[in-house]
Amino acid sequence: MVSAFAVLSDILKRKSFAGLFGAAPSIALATLALTLDKQGPSFGAAEARSMIGGSIAFCVYAWWVGLLMTRGAISAKLAASSSLGLWLGIALGIYLVWLG
């Protein structure tokens, strides 16, 4: 899984993505493995669903920020900071509908 994300970062040719695609999956999998070991499979399943929900919210957030930057011609800092509410709203919505 980690190798697939590393290949994806090389394909995108953006070195800023290399750390994100390389580190995030391995940290998530290590955390999930430790959770399964310490808390058991039912708690681990809940944590895995939470990770999936958070990643869905992040993907929508990243898409929106990219759209704002390309279509709206605003800076990355302004687009990212002004869109944090979108990420929070989607994450809370996923929690309430799917995880809650």
C-alpha positions in Angstrom: 0.0 0.0 0.0 2.8 2.4 0.9 4.6 1.6 -2.3 1.5 2.3 -4.3 1.3 5.8 -2.8 5.0 6.4 -3.4 4.5 5.5 -7.1 1.5 7.9 -7.2 3.6 10.7 -5.8 6.3 10.1 -8.4 3.7 10.1 -11.2 2.3 13.4 -10.0 5.9 14.9 -10.1 5.1 17.2 -7.2 7.7 16.8 -4.5 5.3 18.5 -2.0 3.0 15.5 -2.5 5.7 12.9 -1.9 5.7 13.3 1.9 1.9 13.3 2.0 1.4 10.2 -0.2 4.4 8.5 1.3 3.9 9.1 5.0 0.2 9.3 5.6 -0.7 5.8 4.6 2.1 4.2 6.6 1.3 6.2 9.7 -2.4 5.4 9.4 -1.7 1.7 8.9 0.7 1.6 11.9 -1.8 3.4 14.1 -4.5 1.0 13.0 -2.3 -2.0 13.7 -1.5 -0.7 17.2 -5.2 0.1 17.8 -6.2 -3.5 16.8 -3.5 -4.9 19.1 -4.4 -2.8 22.1 -8.2 -2.2 21.8 -9.5 -5.2 19.7 -11.1 -5.6 16.3 -14.4 -3.8 17.0 -12.6 -0.6 18.2 -10.2 -0.9 15.3 -13.1 -1.2 12.8 -14.6 2.1 14.2 -11.2 3.8 13.9 -10.9 2.6 10.3 -14.3 4.0 9.4 -13.3 7.3 11.0 -10.1 7.4 8.9 -12.2 6.8 5.8 -14.6 9.5 6.7 -11.8 12.0 7.4 -10.1 11.2 4.1 -13.3 11.7 2.2 -13.7 15.1 3.8 -10.1 16.0 3.0 -10.4 15.0 -0.6 -13.4 17.3 -1.1 -11.5 20.1 0.8 -8.5 19.6 -1.4 -10.6 19.6 -4.6 -12.4 22.8 -3.5 -9.1 24.6 -2.6 -7.6 23.6 -6.0 -10.7 24.9 -7.7 -10.6 28.2 -5.8 -6.9 28.7 -6.7 -7.3 27.9 -10.4 -10.7 29.5 -11.1 -10.7 32.2 -8.5 -7.1 33.3 -8.9 -6.6 33.6 -5.1 -3.6 32.7 -3.1 -3.1 29.2 -1.6 -3.0 30.6 1.9 -6.3 32.4 1.5 -8.0 29.4 -0.3 -6.8 26.9 2.3 -7.7 28.9 5.3 -11.1 30.1 4.1 -12.1 26.5 3.2 -11.4 24.9 6.6 -15.0 25.3 7.5 -15.9 23.2 4.5 -13.7 20.4 5.7 -15.1 20.6 9.2 -18.7 20.6 7.9 -18.2 17.6 5.7 -16.3 15.7 8.4 -19.0 16.4 11.0 -21.7 15.5 8.5 -20.0 12.2 7.8 -19.7 11.5 11.5 -23.4 12.3 12.2 -24.8 10.3 9.2 -22.4 7.4 8.9 -20.4 7.1 12.1 -22.7 8.4 14.7 
